[in-house]
């Protein structure tokens, strides 16, 4: 099993992920994606969109605004319930999420339950805690012309929130899609986008941060069909995670969330847990939201959220099944599963065995020697051919060929193509495989 610090080091060393605002000393809970990280992240998101939206006839995409009417979060219950258990050390005043520093407790932990664990403060080592308090994680902001000296009533009227999830933007557009596309039940609305959560104690690299990207589907079904559709969606998540993302089956575990730990809107939730380097953590969730959201919107807005069957005329409020996954969590899962170390030629090799459909580059093209113009020219010709055919191709002529191989192994490039003097005579090149390190001669026009 890889270590988290090894993956963090690789990500910074090779340009996948950098600490946010690093030049100013960083900013807790934020991370910046570098050139390779952006490419891998985009491929993950594109693969999800292709699998769940483009390859289906019952899915529609939306892209809702990050800022929404504050009544959205009142109707959804986020204003009242979107909170984590915060505990403060009386000795050093450090604040933590209680269920993340103590063993065997859940998000609904009480003060008495937490104190009974005899957890010591991770900062000062003391065991002197204040009471558990609920901390709402939504980021509040002000919309419009609000001045510092405005009174509280003026400021309150202009308050808005950065969305803590993308789901409500989908529900806001449910009626718009129904009225313009007339989809037949069951159908789904999918969205990818940013979400913001004021985590009490961001930790574990990109696993728990304050700004993240989400991929969510709200799948609208007939109330009586929810169990059948839930099972279908349950299997689809495995197909995607294992078949498309290449995650090992043995590293994914389903957890049936008990009623007391489910979100307030859910009647059934399965968490897909993953064996990260730091232990088993949630990768994604699948929830049965009933008609909670649409009924709340209808009540708060006064507008009907009913669906009329275009064939039978039946009128109903659909129920909802929601698969939701954080892009950063999936990114880290892919990196964790792909990271490996072995020994080649008596030395340690770090290798990132990314699936070919996700690797930032499919090929790396190199001249054997960069000071031989004829080799460079031929290699540039091969580079141009491969880039036109595959797109994701990189060029590397720095250092000796062994160092180039090691670099490409670390960033997950499946194949290295080397142009040598024989290439000038017979139009063949050496193709070296990342995983096996085997090398074969291949005709350029057969690449």
BADO-25466 format. One line per field, with one value per residue (C-alpha): residue number from 0; residue in three letters; z, x, y. Coordinates in pm, 1 decimal. Example, Ala and Ser with C-alpha at 12.3 -4.5 7.8 and 13.67 -1.06 7.14 Angstrom:
REM residues 2
pos = (0 | 1)
code = (ALA | SER)
up = (780.0 | 714.0)
east = (1230.0 | 1367.0)
north = (-450.0 | -106.0)
This chain:
REM residues 447
pos = (0 | 1 | 2 | 3 | 4 | 5 | 6 | 7 | 8 | 9 | 10 | 11 | 12 | 13 | 14 | 15 | 16 | 17 | 18 | 19 | 20 | 21 | 22 | 23 | 24 | 25 | 26 | 27 | 28 | 29 | 30 | 31 | 32 | 33 | 34 | 35 | 36 | 37 | 38 | 39 | 40 | 41 | 42 | 43 | 44 | 45 | 46 | 47 | 48 | 49 | 50 | 51 | 52 | 53 | 54 | 55 | 56 | 57 | 58 | 59 | 60 | 61 | 62 | 63 | 64 | 65 | 66 | 67 | 68 | 69 | 70 | 71 | 72 | 73 | 74 | 75 | 76 | 77 | 78 | 79 | 80 | 81 | 82 | 83 | 84 | 85 | 86 | 87 | 88 | 89 | 90 | 91 | 92 | 93 | 94 | 95 | 96 | 97 | 98 | 99 | 100 | 101 | 102 | 103 | 104 | 105 | 106 | 107 | 108 | 109 | 110 | 111 | 112 | 113 | 114 | 115 | 116 | 117 | 118 | 119 | 120 | 121 | 122 | 123 | 124 | 125 | 126 | 127 | 128 | 129 | 130 | 131 | 132 | 133 | 134 | 135 | 136 | 137 | 138 | 139 | 140 | 141 | 142 | 143 | 144 | 145 | 146 | 147 | 148 | 149 | 150 | 151 | 152 | 153 | 154 | 155 | 156 | 157 | 158 | 159 | 160 | 161 | 162 | 163 | 164 | 165 | 166 | 167 | 168 | 169 | 170 | 171 | 172 | 173 | 174 | 175 | 176 | 177 | 178 | 179 | 180 | 181 | 182 | 183 | 184 | 185 | 186 | 187 | 188 | 189 | 190 | 191 | 192 | 193 | 194 | 195 | 196 | 197 | 198 | 199 | 200 | 201 | 202 | 203 | 204 | 205 | 206 | 207 | 208 | 209 | 210 | 211 | 212 | 213 | 214 | 215 | 216 | 217 | 218 | 219 | 220 | 221 | 222 | 223 | 224 | 225 | 226 | 227 | 228 | 229 | 230 | 231 | 232 | 233 | 234 | 235 | 236 | 237 | 238 | 239 | 240 | 241 | 242 | 243 | 244 | 245 | 246 | 247 | 248 | 249 | 250 | 251 | 252 | 253 | 254 | 255 | 256 | 257 | 258 | 259 | 260 | 261 | 262 | 263 | 264 | 265 | 266 | 267 | 268 | 269 | 270 | 271 | 272 | 273 | 274 | 275 | 276 | 277 | 278 | 279 | 280 | 281 | 282 | 283 | 284 | 285 | 286 | 287 | 288 | 289 | 290 | 291 | 292 | 293 | 294 | 295 | 296 | 297 | 298 | 299 | 300 | 301 | 302 | 303 | 304 | 305 | 306 | 307 | 308 | 309 | 310 | 311 | 312 | 313 | 314 | 315 | 316 | 317 | 318 | 319 | 320 | 321 | 322 | 323 | 324 | 325 | 326 | 327 | 328 | 329 | 330 | 331 | 332 | 333 | 334 | 335 | 336 | 337 | 338 | 339 | 340 | 341 | 342 | 343 | 344 | 345 | 346 | 347 | 348 | 349 | 350 | 351 | 352 | 353 | 354 | 355 | 356 | 357 | 358 | 359 | 360 | 361 | 362 | 363 | 364 | 365 | 366 | 367 | 368 | 369 | 370 | 371 | 372 | 373 | 374 | 375 | 376 | 377 | 378 | 379 | 380 | 381 | 382 | 383 | 384 | 385 | 386 | 387 | 388 | 389 | 390 | 391 | 392 | 393 | 394 | 395 | 396 | 397 | 398 | 399 | 400 | 401 | 402 | 403 | 404 | 405 | 406 | 407 | 408 | 409 | 410 | 411 | 412 | 413 | 414 | 415 | 416 | 417 | 418 | 419 | 420 | 421 | 422 | 423 | 424 | 425 | 426 | 427 | 428 | 429 | 430 | 431 | 432 | 433 | 434 | 435 | 436 | 437 | 438 | 439 | 440 | 441 | 442 | 443 | 444 | 445 | 446)
code = (UNK | UNK | UNK | UNK | UNK | UNK | UNK | UNK | UNK | UNK | UNK | UNK | UNK | UNK | UNK | UNK | UNK | UNK | UNK | UNK | UNK | UNK | UNK | UNK | UNK | UNK | UNK | UNK | UNK | UNK | UNK | UNK | UNK | UNK | UNK | UNK | UNK | UNK | UNK | UNK | UNK | UNK | UNK | UNK | UNK | UNK | UNK | UNK | UNK | UNK | UNK | UNK | UNK | UNK | UNK | UNK | UNK | UNK | UNK | UNK | UNK | UNK | UNK | UNK | UNK | UNK | UNK | UNK | UNK | UNK | UNK | UNK | UNK | UNK | UNK | UNK | UNK | UNK | UNK | UNK | UNK | UNK | UNK | UNK | UNK | UNK | UNK | UNK | UNK | UNK | UNK | UNK | UNK | UNK | UNK | UNK | UNK | UNK | UNK | UNK | UNK | UNK | UNK | UNK | UNK | UNK | UNK | UNK | UNK | UNK | UNK | UNK | UNK | UNK | UNK | UNK | UNK | UNK | UNK | UNK | UNK | UNK | UNK | UNK | UNK | UNK | UNK | UNK | UNK | UNK | UNK | UNK | UNK | UNK | UNK | UNK | UNK | UNK | UNK | UNK | UNK | UNK | UNK | UNK | UNK | UNK | UNK | UNK | UNK | UNK | UNK | UNK | UNK | UNK | UNK | UNK | UNK | UNK | UNK | UNK | UNK | UNK | UNK | UNK | UNK | UNK | UNK | UNK | UNK | UNK | UNK | UNK | UNK | UNK | UNK | UNK | UNK | UNK | UNK | UNK | UNK | UNK | UNK | UNK | UNK | UNK | UNK | UNK | UNK | UNK | UNK | UNK | UNK | UNK | UNK | UNK | UNK | UNK | UNK | UNK | UNK | UNK | UNK | UNK | UNK | UNK | UNK | UNK | UNK | UNK | UNK | UNK | UNK | UNK | UNK | UNK | UNK | UNK | UNK | UNK | UNK | UNK | UNK | UNK | UNK | UNK | UNK | UNK | UNK | UNK | UNK | UNK | UNK | UNK | UNK | UNK | UNK | UNK | UNK | UNK | UNK | UNK | UNK | UNK | UNK | UNK | UNK | UNK | UNK | UNK | UNK | UNK | UNK | UNK | UNK | UNK | UNK | UNK | UNK | UNK | UNK | UNK | UNK | UNK | UNK | UNK | UNK | UNK | UNK | UNK | UNK | UNK | UNK | UNK | UNK | UNK | UNK | UNK | UNK | UNK | UNK | UNK | UNK | UNK | UNK | UNK | UNK | UNK | UNK | UNK | UNK | UNK | UNK | UNK | UNK | UNK | UNK | UNK | UNK | UNK | UNK | UNK | UNK | UNK | UNK | UNK | UNK | UNK | UNK | UNK | UNK | UNK | UNK | UNK | UNK | UNK | UNK | UNK | UNK | UNK | UNK | UNK | UNK | UNK | UNK | UNK | UNK | UNK | UNK | UNK | UNK | UNK | UNK | UNK | UNK | UNK | UNK | UNK | UNK | UNK | UNK | UNK | UNK | UNK | UNK | UNK | UNK | UNK | UNK | UNK | UNK | UNK | UNK | UNK | UNK | UNK | UNK | UNK | UNK | UNK | UNK | UNK | UNK | UNK | UNK | UNK | UNK | UNK | UNK | UNK | UNK | UNK | UNK | UNK | UNK | UNK | UNK | UNK | UNK | UNK | UNK | UNK | UNK | UNK | UNK | UNK | UNK | UNK | UNK | UNK | UNK | UNK | UNK | UNK | UNK | UNK | UNK | UNK | UNK | UNK | UNK | UNK | UNK | UNK | UNK | UNK | UNK | UNK | UNK | UNK | UNK | UNK | UNK | UNK | UNK | UNK | UNK | UNK | UNK | UNK | UNK | UNK | UNK | UNK | UNK | UNK | UNK | UNK | UNK | UNK | UNK | UNK | UNK | UNK | UNK | UNK | UNK | UNK | UNK | UNK | UNK | UNK | UNK | UNK | UNK | UNK | UNK)
up = (0.0 | -94.3 | 167.7 | 145.8 | 183.7 | -117.3 | -333.9 | -208.1 | -289.4 | -638.1 | -708.0 | -625.9 | -781.7 | -1115.1 | -1144.2 | -1057.4 | -748.3 | -559.0 | -220.6 | -268.2 | -240.3 | -179.7 | -248.8 | 46.9 | 282.5 | 173.3 | 257.6 | 453.4 | 269.2 | -80.3 | -357.1 | -708.3 | -995.9 | -1212.1 | -1583.6 | -1536.8 | -1261.4 | -1476.8 | -1757.4 | -1533.5 | -1358.7 | -1692.5 | -1820.9 | -1507.1 | -1543.7 | -1918.8 | -1864.6 | -1605.4 | -1833.8 | -2128.3 | -1924.1 | -1743.2 | -1989.3 | -2347.8 | -2377.2 | -2241.5 | -2378.7 | -2039.5 | -1909.7 | -1954.0 | -1847.2 | -1662.5 | -1529.4 | -1258.5 | -1094.3 | -785.5 | -614.4 | -567.5 | -388.5 | -12.7 | 13.0 | -172.2 | 134.7 | 371.9 | 169.5 | 136.7 | 510.4 | 475.1 | 674.4 | 972.8 | 941.2 | 729.5 | 1028.0 | 1170.9 | 1540.3 | 1650.7 | 1971.3 | 2120.0 | 2343.5 | 2648.9 | 2695.8 | 2352.4 | 2193.5 | 1889.6 | 1719.1 | 1559.7 | 1405.5 | 1693.8 | 1493.1 | 1309.4 | 1613.0 | 1825.0 | 1749.8 | 1719.4 | 1707.0 | 1431.4 | 1316.0 | 1557.5 | 1859.9 | 2186.6 | 2431.1 | 2674.4 | 2409.1 | 2297.6 | 2649.5 | 2718.4 | 2447.6 | 2652.8 | 2337.5 | 2382.5 | 2191.0 | 1879.4 | 1932.9 | 2303.9 | 2427.7 | 2700.9 | 2767.3 | 2849.8 | 2607.3 | 2577.2 | 2471.0 | 2122.6 | 1909.1 | 1564.5 | 1309.6 | 982.4 | 697.6 | 437.6 | 329.9 | 367.4 | 149.0 | 64.9 | -272.6 | -387.4 | -236.1 | 131.1 | 319.3 | 638.2 | 839.3 | 730.6 | 1017.4 | 1072.5 | 911.6 | 585.6 | 578.4 | 651.7 | 357.6 | 120.6 | 253.2 | 17.1 | 29.0 | -188.0 | -273.3 | -50.8 | -314.2 | -680.2 | -623.0 | -547.9 | -877.2 | -1046.5 | -852.6 | -939.7 | -1306.6 | -1287.9 | -1398.3 | -1669.3 | -1828.3 | -1793.5 | -1961.2 | -2248.6 | -2321.7 | -2199.4 | -2085.8 | -1999.7 | -1652.7 | -1542.9 | -1645.3 | -1488.2 | -1468.7 | -1432.3 | -1327.5 | -1267.5 | -1080.7 | -777.7 | -424.3 | -108.7 | 247.6 | 540.3 | 685.2 | 1052.6 | 1004.1 | 640.2 | 623.9 | 430.6 | 124.1 | -124.2 | 57.2 | 275.7 | 151.4 | 144.9 | -229.4 | -441.3 | -763.4 | -760.3 | -1014.1 | -926.4 | -1084.6 | -970.4 | -1126.0 | -1124.3 | -1091.1 | -1013.1 | -634.9 | -664.9 | -882.1 | -657.8 | -529.1 | -879.2 | -1007.3 | -696.5 | -763.0 | -1127.3 | -1025.0 | -757.2 | -1015.6 | -1256.3 | -998.3 | -978.0 | -1357.4 | -1368.6 | -1075.1 | -1165.4 | -1543.0 | -1646.0 | -1361.2 | -1320.7 | -942.2 | -797.6 | -686.9 | -356.2 | -264.8 | -289.4 | -10.1 | 23.4 | 355.3 | 429.3 | 626.6 | 932.9 | 974.8 | 1250.9 | 1035.5 | 707.7 | 572.7 | 667.4 | 316.6 | 270.4 | 326.8 | 214.9 | 156.2 | 48.0 | 88.3 | -141.9 | 74.1 | -66.3 | 79.7 | 68.0 | 194.9 | 523.8 | 569.2 | 453.8 | 364.2 | 171.3 | -203.9 | -310.2 | -199.2 | -342.7 | -177.7 | -214.1 | -153.3 | -198.4 | -306.7 | -25.8 | -244.8 | -501.4 | -234.3 | -30.4 | -335.8 | -418.1 | -61.9 | -32.8 | -383.1 | -431.9 | -773.7 | -875.2 | -916.0 | -1046.5 | -1349.5 | -1599.3 | -1791.9 | -2161.3 | -2247.1 | -1960.1 | -1820.1 | -1471.9 | -1239.6 | -971.9 | -793.8 | -889.2 | -631.6 | -665.7 | -659.2 | -629.9 | -701.8 | -587.5 | -613.5 | -534.5 | -817.5 | -582.8 | -387.0 | -710.7 | -830.7 | -513.0 | -541.4 | -897.9 | -790.7 | -487.4 | -691.5 | -962.9 | -742.5 | -711.0 | -637.5 | -769.6 | -848.3 | -1195.4 | -1266.4 | -897.2 | -823.4 | -690.8 | -946.2 | -877.6 | -1130.9 | -1177.7 | -1349.7 | -1465.0 | -1700.2 | -2056.5 | -2089.4 | -1794.7 | -1835.7 | -1909.3 | -2205.9 | -2416.9 | -2561.6 | -2491.3 | -2797.6 | -2763.2 | -2984.7 | -2849.5 | -2850.8 | -2852.6 | -3005.1 | -3331.0 | -3563.3 | -3785.3 | -3485.5 | -3353.2 | -3693.7 | -3728.6 | -3372.2 | -3438.9 | -3740.7 | -3529.4 | -3257.0 | -3509.5 | -3649.4 | -3306.7 | -3180.8 | -3485.4 | -3434.4 | -3053.1 | -2921.2 | -2580.3 | -2668.2 | -2498.0 | -2602.4 | -2380.8 | -2470.4 | -2128.4 | -1961.7 | -2069.0 | -2190.2 | -1855.1 | -1671.2 | -1928.2 | -1873.6 | -1496.6 | -1536.6 | -1769.7 | -1536.1 | -1252.4 | -1446.0 | -1581.9 | -1954.5 | -2091.5 | -2383.8 | -2459.5 | -2824.9 | -2896.2 | -3233.2 | -3286.4 | -3579.4 | -3699.8 | -3734.2 | -4006.9 | -4206.5 | -4160.5 | -4023.2 | -3700.9 | -3344.4 | -3000.5 | -2798.3 | -2427.4 | -2204.3 | -1870.0 | -1676.5 | -1802.7 | -1912.9 | -2219.2 | -2544.0 | -2898.7 | -3244.7 | -3427.6 | -3771.1 | -3745.4 | -3958.5 | -3723.4 | -3405.3)
east = (0.0 | 131.0 | 186.0 | -1.3 | 320.2 | 468.3 | 170.7 | 176.7 | 548.1 | 496.7 | 208.7 | 418.0 | 741.1 | 580.7 | 325.3 | -1.1 | -105.8 | 47.9 | -50.9 | -293.5 | -138.0 | 197.3 | 403.4 | 231.4 | 269.0 | -39.6 | -409.4 | -553.9 | -793.5 | -706.1 | -503.4 | -401.3 | -388.5 | -77.3 | -42.6 | -57.6 | -319.0 | -550.8 | -522.2 | -590.1 | -877.8 | -1034.7 | -1003.7 | -1174.1 | -1458.7 | -1491.6 | -1503.0 | -1780.7 | -1979.2 | -1937.4 | -2040.7 | -2339.7 | -2466.5 | -2341.4 | -2381.6 | -2739.7 | -3071.6 | -3225.6 | -2973.4 | -2960.0 | -2687.3 | -2723.0 | -2479.0 | -2643.0 | -2513.0 | -2294.1 | -2485.2 | -2854.7 | -3145.9 | -3089.0 | -3435.6 | -3284.0 | -3085.5 | -3375.4 | -3600.1 | -3330.5 | -3259.4 | -2897.1 | -2943.3 | -3067.6 | -2887.9 | -2572.0 | -2342.4 | -2052.6 | -1979.3 | -1719.8 | -1522.9 | -1274.0 | -976.6 | -1000.9 | -624.2 | -493.5 | -823.2 | -773.6 | -1092.5 | -1161.3 | -1435.5 | -1511.6 | -1587.1 | -1253.8 | -1026.5 | -1202.0 | -1250.7 | -1586.4 | -1820.2 | -2037.1 | -2137.5 | -2431.3 | -2202.1 | -2305.9 | -2076.1 | -2105.9 | -2019.4 | -1717.3 | -1584.5 | -1621.7 | -1361.3 | -1094.3 | -947.6 | -643.8 | -599.2 | -385.4 | -213.2 | -134.5 | -202.2 | -443.8 | -785.6 | -987.7 | -1274.0 | -1566.4 | -1914.9 | -1994.6 | -2137.6 | -2294.6 | -2095.7 | -2270.1 | -2024.9 | -2176.4 | -1966.3 | -2170.8 | -2119.5 | -2303.7 | -2458.5 | -2501.8 | -2396.5 | -2337.9 | -2108.0 | -1907.4 | -2112.8 | -2453.3 | -2665.6 | -2730.7 | -3075.5 | -2941.5 | -2655.2 | -2888.3 | -3113.3 | -2817.9 | -2668.0 | -2609.3 | -2409.2 | -2154.2 | -2326.9 | -2219.2 | -2337.2 | -2433.9 | -2756.5 | -2981.9 | -2887.9 | -3020.7 | -3346.8 | -3384.9 | -3382.6 | -3597.0 | -3912.2 | -3725.1 | -3605.9 | -3944.7 | -4119.4 | -3870.2 | -3762.5 | -4065.3 | -3854.9 | -4013.8 | -3968.7 | -3720.1 | -3472.8 | -3174.2 | -3015.7 | -2637.1 | -2405.4 | -2035.9 | -1909.2 | -1756.9 | -1888.9 | -1764.5 | -1759.8 | -1604.8 | -1443.5 | -1352.5 | -1023.6 | -931.4 | -692.2 | -552.9 | -439.9 | -729.3 | -953.9 | -1113.6 | -1076.6 | -1280.0 | -1322.0 | -1394.5 | -1554.3 | -1854.7 | -2022.7 | -2384.9 | -2694.3 | -3052.0 | -3237.3 | -3613.8 | -3821.6 | -4172.4 | -4212.9 | -4301.1 | -3992.7 | -3725.7 | -3583.5 | -3537.3 | -3378.4 | -3162.1 | -3015.3 | -2948.5 | -2766.5 | -2580.3 | -2435.1 | -2357.4 | -2131.8 | -1924.3 | -1905.8 | -1773.3 | -1532.7 | -1387.9 | -1426.7 | -1366.6 | -1153.6 | -960.0 | -997.1 | -930.7 | -1246.6 | -1088.6 | -1024.2 | -1393.7 | -1637.4 | -2009.0 | -2133.5 | -2505.0 | -2543.8 | -2767.0 | -3069.7 | -2917.7 | -2618.0 | -2798.5 | -2848.4 | -3179.5 | -3321.3 | -3225.4 | -3431.9 | -3146.8 | -2778.2 | -2488.7 | -2140.8 | -1876.1 | -1565.4 | -1213.1 | -884.7 | -687.1 | -327.3 | -449.7 | -722.9 | -1077.0 | -1262.6 | -1574.7 | -1526.4 | -1886.0 | -2245.0 | -2568.9 | -2882.8 | -3258.6 | -3389.6 | -3762.3 | -3955.9 | -3797.9 | -3642.6 | -3917.3 | -4187.9 | -3992.0 | -3939.7 | -4312.1 | -4402.6 | -4153.3 | -4196.9 | -4565.9 | -4494.7 | -4593.3 | -4321.4 | -4562.2 | -4481.0 | -4752.9 | -4707.5 | -4739.3 | -4888.3 | -5127.1 | -5190.2 | -5094.3 | -4974.0 | -4712.7 | -4411.6 | -4113.1 | -3879.9 | -3505.3 | -3198.3 | -2871.1 | -2519.6 | -2271.5 | -1893.9 | -1620.0 | -1371.1 | -1078.0 | -1162.4 | -1181.4 | -856.8 | -680.5 | -829.6 | -699.3 | -354.9 | -349.4 | -441.3 | -189.0 | 109.0 | 375.7 | 742.3 | 967.0 | 1330.2 | 1478.7 | 1849.0 | 1929.8 | 1758.2 | 1416.9 | 1160.9 | 844.0 | 575.4 | 223.2 | 26.8 | -260.8 | -518.4 | -436.6 | -766.2 | -667.8 | -291.0 | -204.0 | 7.7 | -30.6 | 320.8 | 648.6 | 869.7 | 1247.2 | 1553.9 | 1820.6 | 2064.7 | 1950.9 | 2277.3 | 2228.7 | 2015.8 | 1916.4 | 1776.0 | 1594.5 | 1439.2 | 1320.0 | 1187.0 | 998.1 | 841.9 | 726.4 | 605.9 | 393.6 | 240.8 | 148.2 | 16.1 | -209.1 | -336.6 | -368.5 | -341.7 | -197.7 | 170.9 | 470.3 | 829.6 | 1132.8 | 1499.9 | 1639.0 | 1903.4 | 1992.6 | 1736.6 | 1724.6 | 1628.0 | 1361.5 | 1212.5 | 1203.9 | 1034.0 | 767.6 | 711.8 | 643.9 | 384.8 | 215.2 | 297.9 | 219.6 | 465.1 | 798.0 | 900.4 | 1272.0 | 1418.9 | 1774.9 | 2015.7 | 1842.1 | 1526.1 | 1692.8 | 1756.0 | 1444.5 | 1171.6 | 1139.9 | 1150.7 | 1196.4 | 873.5 | 922.0 | 631.3 | 580.9 | 450.7 | 678.7 | 976.1 | 997.7 | 1121.7 | 1022.8 | 1096.6 | 789.7 | 738.3 | 656.0 | 343.5 | 220.0 | 235.2)
north = (0.0 | 343.5 | 613.5 | 942.3 | 1142.6 | 961.4 | 1056.7 | 1417.2 | 1436.8 | 1293.6 | 1531.7 | 1837.5 | 1709.3 | 1626.4 | 1905.0 | 1733.0 | 1930.7 | 2223.5 | 2373.6 | 2664.3 | 3012.6 | 2844.1 | 3157.8 | 3329.1 | 3035.6 | 2846.4 | 2864.9 | 2572.9 | 2345.9 | 2472.4 | 2309.8 | 2412.2 | 2164.7 | 2186.2 | 2096.4 | 1718.4 | 1739.4 | 1949.0 | 1695.5 | 1395.1 | 1572.7 | 1666.7 | 1309.8 | 1179.2 | 1428.5 | 1369.8 | 991.8 | 1032.4 | 1260.7 | 1024.6 | 717.5 | 866.7 | 1130.0 | 1102.9 | 726.4 | 728.3 | 850.7 | 926.1 | 1181.4 | 1558.1 | 1796.2 | 2126.9 | 2384.1 | 2592.9 | 2909.6 | 2879.7 | 3162.5 | 3090.6 | 3252.6 | 3198.2 | 3043.3 | 2746.5 | 2648.4 | 2705.7 | 2475.7 | 2208.7 | 2208.7 | 2316.7 | 2636.9 | 2435.8 | 2101.4 | 2127.8 | 2114.5 | 1915.1 | 1845.2 | 2102.3 | 2061.8 | 2307.3 | 2235.2 | 2461.2 | 2451.2 | 2564.5 | 2680.7 | 2455.1 | 2344.0 | 2007.2 | 1799.3 | 1564.5 | 1249.5 | 1276.4 | 1282.1 | 1019.5 | 650.7 | 477.4 | 779.1 | 927.8 | 1276.3 | 1268.1 | 1231.5 | 1397.4 | 1572.9 | 1283.1 | 1025.4 | 1224.5 | 1279.6 | 908.3 | 834.7 | 1019.2 | 1168.7 | 1390.8 | 1715.7 | 1651.9 | 1989.6 | 2017.9 | 1663.5 | 1772.8 | 1621.4 | 1930.8 | 1976.1 | 2212.1 | 2093.7 | 1965.7 | 2245.0 | 2223.4 | 2424.1 | 2513.7 | 2462.2 | 2693.7 | 2991.1 | 3308.4 | 3614.7 | 3935.5 | 4010.6 | 4368.2 | 4701.4 | 4618.2 | 4857.5 | 4786.6 | 5036.3 | 4900.0 | 4772.8 | 4404.3 | 4411.2 | 4556.4 | 4305.2 | 4012.9 | 4098.0 | 4069.1 | 3747.5 | 3455.5 | 3133.9 | 2963.3 | 2636.9 | 2345.0 | 2094.5 | 2095.8 | 1901.6 | 2198.3 | 2360.8 | 2048.4 | 2058.5 | 2428.2 | 2328.3 | 2015.7 | 2198.0 | 2390.2 | 2066.9 | 1895.7 | 2188.7 | 2217.3 | 1858.3 | 1655.3 | 1356.4 | 1025.7 | 878.4 | 765.8 | 1035.5 | 1206.0 | 1548.4 | 1558.6 | 1836.4 | 1889.1 | 2191.7 | 2357.1 | 2321.6 | 2492.7 | 2365.9 | 2547.0 | 2236.2 | 2265.0 | 2085.3 | 2014.3 | 1722.3 | 1428.6 | 1622.0 | 1666.7 | 1420.4 | 1686.5 | 2043.3 | 2363.7 | 2394.3 | 2090.2 | 1974.9 | 1745.0 | 1518.4 | 1451.0 | 1301.7 | 1343.2 | 1050.2 | 1101.4 | 784.0 | 670.1 | 627.2 | 258.2 | 189.6 | 340.4 | 11.3 | -130.9 | 188.9 | 216.6 | -127.3 | -40.8 | 276.5 | 86.8 | -150.6 | 132.6 | 295.3 | -22.6 | -42.4 | 311.6 | 293.2 | -44.8 | -59.7 | 301.2 | 438.1 | 113.9 | 97.8 | -249.7 | -429.7 | -527.5 | -162.9 | -62.9 | -147.0 | -72.8 | 60.6 | 70.0 | 392.1 | 343.8 | 566.0 | 778.1 | 870.5 | 938.1 | 1289.1 | 1444.1 | 1396.3 | 1030.9 | 717.0 | 494.0 | 564.9 | 348.8 | 493.2 | 352.5 | 336.7 | 318.2 | 198.4 | 522.3 | 529.7 | 679.2 | 419.6 | 349.6 | 670.8 | 762.1 | 785.5 | 851.5 | 812.2 | 679.3 | 815.7 | 770.9 | 1124.1 | 1038.2 | 1352.4 | 1555.4 | 1824.4 | 1873.1 | 1882.7 | 2137.2 | 2356.3 | 2337.6 | 2434.7 | 2721.3 | 2862.7 | 2800.4 | 2647.8 | 2297.9 | 2037.3 | 1776.2 | 1565.3 | 1476.0 | 1153.2 | 1242.4 | 901.8 | 831.0 | 1178.6 | 1056.2 | 1334.1 | 1267.5 | 1412.6 | 1194.5 | 1045.0 | 1083.4 | 860.0 | 1047.4 | 922.6 | 1187.9 | 1181.0 | 1430.5 | 1472.8 | 1524.1 | 1210.0 | 1013.2 | 1173.4 | 1062.4 | 712.2 | 680.5 | 803.2 | 572.7 | 265.3 | 351.7 | 440.4 | 174.2 | 118.2 | -154.8 | -221.9 | -184.2 | -237.8 | -243.1 | 89.7 | 189.7 | 299.2 | 498.4 | 415.9 | 547.3 | 270.5 | 487.4 | 336.5 | 440.2 | 628.1 | 851.3 | 893.5 | 1259.1 | 1145.1 | 831.9 | 859.0 | 1032.7 | 1081.2 | 1125.4 | 1138.2 | 904.7 | 1198.6 | 1559.5 | 1687.3 | 1496.4 | 1713.7 | 1420.8 | 1227.8 | 1533.5 | 1601.6 | 1241.8 | 1238.9 | 1562.8 | 1399.3 | 1102.3 | 1338.7 | 1528.5 | 1209.7 | 1073.2 | 1403.8 | 1438.1 | 1083.5 | 1068.1 | 1423.7 | 1338.7 | 1314.7 | 1477.9 | 1547.8 | 1489.0 | 1525.3 | 1618.9 | 1400.4 | 1050.2 | 801.0 | 619.2 | 937.9 | 1010.7 | 665.2 | 720.8 | 1057.7 | 919.8 | 623.0 | 867.1 | 1063.7 | 751.1 | 763.7 | 413.3 | 415.2 | 583.7 | 606.6 | 652.4 | 749.4 | 619.4 | 581.5 | 264.9 | 471.9 | 674.2 | 357.1 | 143.5 | 374.9 | 174.8 | 305.8 | 155.6 | 143.7 | 87.6 | -25.0 | 150.9 | -147.0 | -424.6 | -204.9 | -430.4 | -273.1 | -368.4 | -234.0 | -103.7 | 47.4 | 416.6 | 378.0 | 102.2 | 311.2)
